[in-house]
Structures are given as C-alpha cells and as structure tokens.
Amino acid sequence: MNILTLKIFQITGYKNSGKTHVMCQLLEALRSNGYKAASLKHHGHGETRPLVNPAADTGKHFLSGALITALASPYQTIMDFRDEPPLEAYIAFYKKMNIDVLLIEGFKKAPYPKAVLLRSTEDLSLLKELDNIQAVIAPQGVDVSRVTARVFEREKTDDFTSFILKWMEAEV
C-alpha cells in the first residue's frame, strides 16, 4: 500500500474491556501477514505527565520549554509533547511513515471505522453514542441481537482478527 491509502481502524470501549489485548492480537496478525502496522493509544485518564526524565537530555529540553522533544536513534524514537496534539496531527505523521494500517486504541468519538468492545450489558449504551461501528466484540451472555454491525464473541477474537485481515484486502 502507499501513503495515500493508509487504512485506519479504531478499537474502542470502556476501560478494562480488552482493547489492548485485541490491539496486540491484531498487530501480531497484521505483521505475520506482511502488513506494516502502527498503533496509537489514547490515554484519557487524566493523570499527570507519566514520562519525563529531568536528568536526560530530552527531559532537560522539555523542562526548558520545548513544546515537543524527541529522542531519535537507529533503534527507537521517542517523542514527548507538552500538550495533546489533535488526532489528525498524529494521522498526518503516520501517513508519512510508509505504513499500511494505523490501529487506534481509544479516541471513541473519532469518525474512523471501529470495533466496540463491551464488558457487559451496561456497555450497550456506548453503541448509541458512536459512529462508524463496523464490529462489536462482546462476552457471552450480552444480548447483541439488536446490533446491526458484525458481532464477535469476546472469547473468540480470532474470528475478529480474520475479519480485519479481510478488511485490509478490501478497497479503500
């Protein structure tokens, strides 16, 4: 794929719904099938800055006023932003990275195709709040009979992985 056809798929749901597990499973499957996949995780829990090492050079840059600082090496690059950039800024960055697919964990209200992970019947209200739902992953016992999107059992996420691999093959 080229950068003009970057595919984007979201994995959404409430905290502790299994999003990270599904993301990791998808990333492994995509890599195994020859796709260049990337991820973006939204951390919306309101904690203060979790990662700034004031003794490191980039930490010193950041604490001296840099809005964005990055540590780049042949093995890993780490970027730190003072404030949260808009989702579209991240997507523009990823489009330049020569990847096939960006999996986004979170950013529930974004307009991209998404799967919603449910923990229980109480989470069904989330389906009314979100747009572009392509799949719902729910544990056994949750009544998903009125759901119009594809439904997958939480206990059988391999079926969902197959769904995403077929989605990758479809035209944009």
TORRO-431668 format. One line per 3 residues: number of its first residue (from 1); their letters; for each residue y, x, z of N, C-alpha, C. Coordinates in Angstrom, 3 decimals. Each point is the difference from the previous one (the first is absolute). Layout:
// residues N
NUM) a) Y:X:Z:Y:X:Z:Y:X:Z ~ ... $
This chain:
// residues 172
1) mni) -1.186:0.841:0.000:1.186:-0.841:0.000:1.241:0.879:0.000 ~ 1.084:-0.541:-0.496:1.243:0.762:0.072:0.936:-0.628:1.019 ~ 1.135:0.642:0.238:0.884:-0.452:1.063:0.592:-1.381:-0.258 $
4) ltl) 0.026:-0.431:-1.239:0.546:-1.324:-0.283:-0.954:-1.107:0.415 ~ -1.254:0.336:0.220:-0.976:-1.027:0.361:-0.529:0.197:1.427 ~ 0.810:0.572:0.871:-0.408:0.137:1.387:-0.353:-1.368:0.548 $
7) kif) -1.208:-0.128:0.489:-0.422:-1.255:0.599:0.282:0.055:1.494 ~ 0.395:-1.127:0.537:0.325:-0.098:1.416:-0.777:-1.161:0.587 ~ -0.658:0.246:1.123:-0.728:-1.059:0.699:0.232:0.163:1.487 $
10) qit) 0.276:-1.108:0.657:0.271:0.010:1.430:-1.202:-0.476:0.807 ~ -0.163:0.586:1.156:-0.967:-0.445:0.991:0.829:-0.448:1.194 ~ -0.028:-1.294:0.289:0.858:-0.543:1.040:-0.820:-0.769:1.037 $
13) gyk) 0.643:-0.282:1.085:-0.619:-0.743:1.092:0.660:0.409:1.294 ~ -0.336:-0.701:1.049:0.570:0.333:1.298:-0.649:1.255:0.562 ~ 0.603:0.530:1.048:-0.506:1.197:0.674:-1.454:-0.219:0.423 $
16) nsg) -0.808:1.033:-0.174:-1.426:-0.017:0.358:-0.835:-0.966:-0.831 ~ 0.407:-0.212:-1.245:-0.781:-0.876:-0.878:-0.974:0.789:-0.879 ~ 0.058:1.318:0.037:-0.911:0.810:-0.803:0.630:0.596:-1.246 $
19) kth) 1.323:-0.020:-0.084:0.681:0.493:-1.202:-0.314:1.463:-0.299 ~ 0.068:0.845:1.011:-0.227:1.425:-0.225:-1.433:0.264:-0.440 ~ -0.943:-0.700:0.568:-1.409:0.148:-0.415:-0.146:-0.340:-1.484 $
22) vmc) 0.579:-1.106:-0.420:-0.084:-0.419:-1.405:0.727:1.003:-0.891 ~ 1.171:0.465:0.431:0.742:0.995:-0.787:-0.845:1.250:-0.220 ~ -0.611:0.511:1.052:-0.808:1.220:-0.118:-1.192:-0.219:-0.926 $
25) qll) -0.638:-1.143:0.117:-1.136:-0.312:-0.869:0.454:-0.051:-1.460 ~ 1.132:-0.627:-0.258:0.518:-0.083:-1.370:0.386:1.379:-0.538 ~ 0.678:0.786:0.824:0.409:1.338:-0.453:-1.206:0.848:-0.367 $
28) eal) -1.049:-0.058:0.804:-1.222:0.752:-0.307:-0.639:-0.486:-1.297 ~ -0.069:-1.322:-0.178:-0.621:-0.557:-1.213:0.820:0.333:-1.244 ~ 1.311:-0.096:0.109:0.849:0.322:-1.145:-0.157:1.465:-0.395 $
31) rsn) 0.018:0.886:0.986:-0.183:1.426:-0.287:-1.363:0.248:-0.641 ~ -1.036:-0.635:0.539:-1.358:0.180:-0.533:-0.127:-0.501:-1.426 ~ 0.866:-0.928:-0.386:-0.039:-0.552:-1.348:1.033:0.641:-0.924 $
34) gyk) 0.540:1.129:0.415:0.872:0.772:-0.870:1.465:-0.400:-0.003 ~ 0.403:-0.874:0.882:1.406:-0.406:0.057:0.781:0.906:0.938 ~ 1.261:0.208:-0.345:0.916:0.718:0.886:0.723:-1.071:0.821 $
37) aas) -0.363:-0.073:1.266:0.545:-1.037:0.869:0.889:0.616:1.068 ~ 0.995:-0.749:0.406:0.891:0.409:1.084:0.175:-1.180:0.944 ~ 0.489:0.300:1.188:0.198:-1.067:0.971:1.385:0.083:0.620 $
40) lkh) 0.447:-1.124:0.487:1.241:-0.112:0.750:-0.261:-0.972:1.127 ~ 0.242:0.416:1.222:-0.216:-0.861:1.160:1.335:-0.313:0.641 ~ 0.212:-1.284:0.254:1.196:-0.422:0.710:-0.300:-0.014:1.491 $
43) hgh) 0.867:0.606:0.765:-0.157:0.033:1.460:1.131:-0.834:0.577 ~ -0.246:-1.269:0.199:1.050:-0.909:0.437:-0.064:-0.377:1.460 ~ -0.543:0.864:0.829:-0.196:-0.380:1.404:1.162:0.387:0.896 $
46) get) 1.058:0.603:-0.554:1.216:0.224:0.751:0.026:1.186:0.943 ~ -1.014:0.837:0.009:0.047:1.166:0.866:1.068:0.976:-0.486 ~ 0.408:0.868:0.878:0.970:1.014:-0.387:-0.684:1.052:-0.862 $
49) rpl) 0.761:0.922:-0.470:-0.475:1.038:-0.909:-1.253:0.692:0.526 ~ -1.121:-0.142:-0.676:-1.226:0.624:0.487:-0.148:1.477:-0.363 ~ 0.651:0.469:-1.072:-0.269:1.358:-0.492:1.272:0.769:-0.311 $
52) vnp) 0.526:0.717:0.900:0.986:1.026:-0.317:-0.255:1.113:0.992 ~ -0.382:1.138:-0.528:-0.219:1.160:0.853:1.310:0.786:0.016 ~ 0.765:-0.092:1.091:1.314:0.653:0.024:-0.067:1.521:-0.120 $
55) aad) -1.164:0.598:0.256:-0.134:1.455:-0.103:-0.278:0.449:-1.436 ~ -0.496:-0.890:-0.844:-0.314:0.348:-1.385:1.282:0.025:-0.832 ~ -0.034:0.749:-1.088:1.181:0.101:-0.855:0.462:-1.373:-0.488 $
58) tgk) -0.945:-0.812:-0.486:0.407:-1.319:-0.507:0.520:-0.876:1.139 ~ -0.544:0.162:1.193:0.528:-0.727:1.154:1.427:0.407:0.305 ~ 0.281:1.297:-0.108:1.361:0.494:0.212:0.946:-0.555:-1.068 $
61) hfl) -0.478:-0.044:-1.249:0.814:-0.579:-1.080:0.326:-1.456:0.326 ~ -1.033:-0.740:0.394:0.152:-1.425:0.283:0.978:-0.214:1.154 ~ -0.193:0.736:1.087:0.850:-0.158:1.175:1.424:0.488:-0.252 $
64) sga) 0.188:0.814:-1.039:1.337:0.458:-0.369:0.711:-0.993:-0.909 ~ -0.680:-1.067:-0.389:0.671:-1.048:-0.757:-0.575:-0.344:-1.355 ~ -1.062:0.662:-0.431:-0.581:-0.345:-1.304:-0.498:-1.448:0.022 $
67) lit) 0.313:-0.743:-1.026:-0.497:-1.372:-0.108:-1.467:-0.026:-0.410 ~ -0.389:0.994:-0.812:-1.378:0.141:-0.452:-0.328:1.484:0.065 ~ -1.159:0.323:0.490:-0.463:1.378:-0.021:-1.455:0.000:-0.439 $
70) ala) -0.405:1.070:-0.650:-1.378:0.083:-0.476:-0.533:1.405:0.226 ~ -1.256:0.052:0.324:-0.725:1.260:0.104:-0.972:0.003:-1.169 ~ 0.202:0.901:-0.937:-0.827:0.046:-1.207:-0.800:1.290:-0.033 $
73) spy) -1.283:-0.140:-0.244:-0.865:1.167:-0.162:-1.023:-0.327:-1.082 ~ -0.739:1.003:-0.482:-1.018:-0.280:-1.013:-1.102:-0.933:0.511 ~ -0.109:-0.182:1.293:-1.105:-0.783:0.559:0.410:-1.369:0.515 $
76) qti) 1.260:-0.158:0.377:0.431:-1.270:0.582:1.518:-0.061:-0.017 ~ 0.529:-1.188:-0.170:1.433:-0.229:0.102:0.230:-1.128:0.986 ~ 0.931:0.215:0.889:0.316:-1.004:1.010:1.488:-0.286:-0.093 $
79) mdf) 0.364:-1.277:-0.094:1.404:-0.388:-0.069:0.353:-0.810:1.238 ~ 1.217:0.181:0.459:0.488:-0.738:1.151:1.358:-0.600:-0.364 ~ 0.134:-1.295:0.198:1.229:-0.716:-0.314:0.644:-0.468:1.305 $
82) rde) 1.301:0.087:0.073:0.699:-0.452:1.195:-0.118:-1.521:0.155 ~ 0.126:-0.725:-1.070:-0.128:-1.457:0.007:-1.071:-0.394:-0.996 ~ -0.449:-1.242:0.067:-1.038:-0.471:-0.920:0.593:-0.318:-1.369 $
85) ppl) -0.404:0.739:-1.031:0.455:-0.331:-1.346:-0.576:-1.351:-0.436 ~ 0.628:-0.647:-0.965:-0.569:-1.260:-0.505:-1.318:0.263:-0.730 ~ -0.860:-0.984:-0.007:-1.303:0.124:-0.645:0.137:0.470:-1.442 $
88) eay) 0.973:-0.493:-0.717:0.163:0.373:-1.414:0.303:1.489:-0.166 ~ 0.624:0.632:0.972:0.245:1.449:-0.078:-1.324:0.759:0.087 ~ -0.876:-0.445:0.881:-1.325:0.620:0.079:-0.753:-0.167:-1.315 $
91) iaf) 0.051:-1.213:-0.541:-0.725:-0.276:-1.240:0.541:0.867:-1.136 ~ 1.308:0.173:-0.083:0.583:0.871:-1.029:-0.516:1.427:0.167 ~ -0.105:0.467:1.232:-0.541:1.333:0.268:-1.451:0.094:-0.464 $
94) ykk) -0.822:-0.973:0.382:-1.419:0.021:-0.365:-0.185:-0.059:-1.519 ~ 0.872:-0.701:-0.696:-0.114:-0.081:-1.457:0.143:1.363:-0.659 ~ 0.684:0.903:0.642:0.188:1.344:-0.551:-1.134:0.951:0.377 $
97) mni) -0.958:-0.450:0.771:-1.053:0.872:0.510:-1.280:-0.018:-0.833 ~ 0.019:-0.645:-1.163:-1.155:-0.004:-0.897:-1.257:-0.546:0.678 ~ 0.143:-1.168:0.597:-1.147:-0.670:0.615:-0.281:-1.288:-0.758 $
100) dvl) -1.189:-0.532:0.202:-0.408:-1.234:-0.678:0.304:-1.239:0.819 ~ -0.165:0.130:1.324:0.135:-1.183:0.845:0.607:0.388:1.344 ~ 0.876:-0.859:0.480:0.584:0.140:1.323:-0.508:-1.158:0.849 $
103) lie) -0.682:0.330:1.077:-0.428:-1.009:0.967:1.012:-0.005:1.140 ~ 0.527:-1.166:0.274:1.003:-0.145:1.048:-0.613:-0.774:1.157 ~ 0.035:0.608:1.173:-0.468:-0.693:1.207:1.235:-0.536:0.715 $
106) gfk) 0.095:-1.319:0.034:1.146:-0.624:0.642:1.019:-0.487:-1.010 ~ 1.280:-0.016:0.423:1.084:-0.558:-0.810:-0.376:-1.407:-0.479 ~ -0.466:-0.843:0.933:-0.568:-1.315:-0.325:0.822:-0.807:-1.001 $
109) kap) 1.315:0.014:0.136:0.862:-0.874:-0.803:0.278:0.540:-1.403 ~ -0.464:1.189:-0.314:0.233:0.572:-1.335:-0.738:-0.834:-1.048 ~ 0.463:0.023:-1.248:-0.526:-0.911:-1.026:-1.257:0.462:-0.729 $
112) ypk) -0.581:1.105:0.372:-1.113:0.564:-0.765:-1.303:-0.727:0.275 ~ -0.975:0.123:-0.918:-1.317:-0.606:0.248:-0.542:0.511:1.326 ~ -0.620:-0.914:0.748:-0.419:0.397:1.327:-1.271:-0.690:0.445 $
115) avl) -0.640:0.649:0.977:-1.095:-0.599:0.754:0.520:-0.237:1.400 ~ -0.395:-1.133:0.567:0.376:-0.322:1.370:-1.265:0.028:0.846 ~ 0.030:0.796:1.051:-1.129:0.081:0.923:0.273:-0.917:1.186 $
118) lrs) -0.965:-0.838:0.275:0.120:-0.939:1.117:-0.891:0.459:1.148 ~ 0.473:-0.188:1.216:-0.802:0.313:1.181:-0.716:-1.243:0.511 ~ 0.680:-1.149:-0.139:-0.533:-1.256:0.517:0.707:-1.155:-0.696 $
121) ted) -0.390:-1.208:0.350:0.606:-1.205:-0.571:1.504:-0.030:0.261 ~ 0.432:0.565:1.106:1.426:0.016:0.345:0.834:0.747:-1.031 ~ -0.592:0.903:-0.745:0.740:0.777:-1.006:0.183:-0.737:-1.322 $
124) lsl) -0.629:-1.165:-0.162:0.105:-0.738:-1.268:1.442:-0.329:-0.361 ~ 0.869:-0.150:0.981:1.408:-0.319:-0.275:0.664:1.099:-0.839 ~ -0.498:1.221:0.099:0.548:1.103:-0.782:-0.111:-0.271:-1.499 $
127) lke) -1.036:-0.721:-0.409:-0.205:-0.285:-1.421:1.114:-0.864:-0.572 ~ 0.675:-0.786:0.838:1.106:-0.843:-0.463:1.304:0.786:-0.101 ~ 0.061:1.135:0.661:1.232:0.783:0.060:0.112:1.037:-1.114 $
130) ldn) -1.120:0.373:-0.615:0.002:1.125:-0.939:-0.203:-0.453:-1.439 ~ 0.478:0.814:-0.928:-0.124:-0.263:-1.431:-0.979:0.976:-0.630 ~ -0.479:-0.363:-1.173:-0.835:0.852:-0.847:-1.301:0.436:0.691 $
133) iqa) -0.596:-0.906:0.738:-1.263:0.278:0.675:-1.129:-0.087:-1.023 ~ -0.678:1.119:-0.210:-1.109:0.068:-0.942:-1.351:-0.129:0.689 ~ -0.031:0.358:1.292:-1.264:-0.004:0.732:0.262:-0.240:1.476 $
136) via) -0.989:-0.613:0.640:0.022:-0.208:1.442:-1.304:0.562:0.541 ~ 0.105:0.795:1.048:-1.174:0.568:0.651:-0.035:-0.583:1.409 ~ -1.072:-0.720:0.289:-0.081:-0.713:1.275:-1.376:0.174:0.628 $
139) pqg) -0.058:-0.008:1.332:-1.302:0.067:0.658:-0.745:-1.326:-0.152 ~ -1.295:0.070:0.147:-0.789:-1.239:-0.039:0.514:-0.930:1.080 ~ -0.015:-1.295:-0.301:0.441:-0.992:0.964:1.432:-0.454:-0.196 $
142) vdv) 0.775:0.725:-0.803:1.364:-0.426:-0.286:-0.058:-0.912:-1.224 ~ 0.535:-1.210:0.142:-0.054:-0.985:-1.079:1.005:0.368:-1.089 ~ -0.498:0.530:-1.100:0.843:0.387:-1.132:-0.243:-0.927:-1.199 $
145) srv) -0.500:-1.205:0.274:-0.355:-0.923:-1.081:1.212:-0.444:-0.815 ~ 1.192:0.055:0.570:1.207:-0.421:-0.728:0.754:1.162:-0.644 ~ -0.518:1.186:0.140:0.654:1.183:-0.558:-0.242:0.030:-1.505 $
148) tar) 1.080:0.207:-0.773:-0.133:0.019:-1.460:-0.273:1.394:-0.545 ~ 0.300:1.040:0.772:-0.275:1.375:-0.442:-1.479:0.309:0.192 ~ -0.452:1.114:-0.581:-1.380:0.456:0.219:-0.208:0.291:1.469 $
151) vfe) -1.128:-0.414:0.535:-0.296:0.206:1.419:-1.177:0.960:0.124 ~ 0.153:0.961:0.919:-1.045:0.973:0.271:-0.289:0.003:1.492 ~ -1.277:0.173:0.324:-0.384:0.082:1.408:0.396:1.357:0.554 $
154) rek) 0.567:-0.015:1.175:0.413:1.252:0.638:-1.187:0.946:0.189 ~ -1.156:-0.571:0.198:-1.204:0.794:0.223:-0.559:0.581:-1.295 ~ 0.525:-0.434:-1.155:-0.488:0.469:-1.304:1.157:0.522:-0.834 $
157) tdd) 0.687:1.009:0.490:1.168:0.490:-0.716:-0.353:0.748:-1.283 ~ -1.283:0.323:-0.204:-0.393:0.612:-1.277:0.293:-0.947:-1.165 ~ -0.137:-1.314:0.237:0.318:-0.978:-1.040:1.484:0.076:-0.366 $
160) fts) 0.844:0.160:1.004:1.434:0.121:-0.255:0.299:1.299:-0.751 ~ -0.664:1.071:0.360:0.185:1.276:-0.702:-0.350:-0.158:-1.477 ~ -1.077:-0.687:-0.314:-0.372:-0.253:-1.396:1.079:-0.806:-0.718 $
163) fil) 0.567:-0.976:0.707:1.082:-0.821:-0.539:1.191:0.881:-0.391 ~ 0.363:0.943:0.853:1.134:0.879:-0.276:-0.304:0.936:-1.167 ~ -1.211:0.509:-0.080:-0.361:0.860:-1.131:0.098:-0.765:-1.312 $
166) kwm) -0.400:-1.258:-0.014:0.158:-0.824:-1.218:1.472:-0.259:-0.275 ~ 0.778:-0.216:1.037:1.453:-0.217:-0.150:0.647:1.235:-0.620 ~ -0.474:1.177:0.373:0.536:1.236:-0.566:-0.245:0.075:-1.504 $
169) eae) -1.109:-0.517:-0.460:-0.343:0.058:-1.409:0.775:-1.020:-0.825 ~ 0.532:-1.031:0.637:0.729:-1.048:-0.717:1.348:0.522:-0.473 ~ 0.501:-0.587:-1.051:1.307:0.369:-0.515:1.082:-0.425:0.982 $
172) v) 1.087:0.766:0.017:1.132:-0.311:0.882:0.718:-1.227:-0.503 $
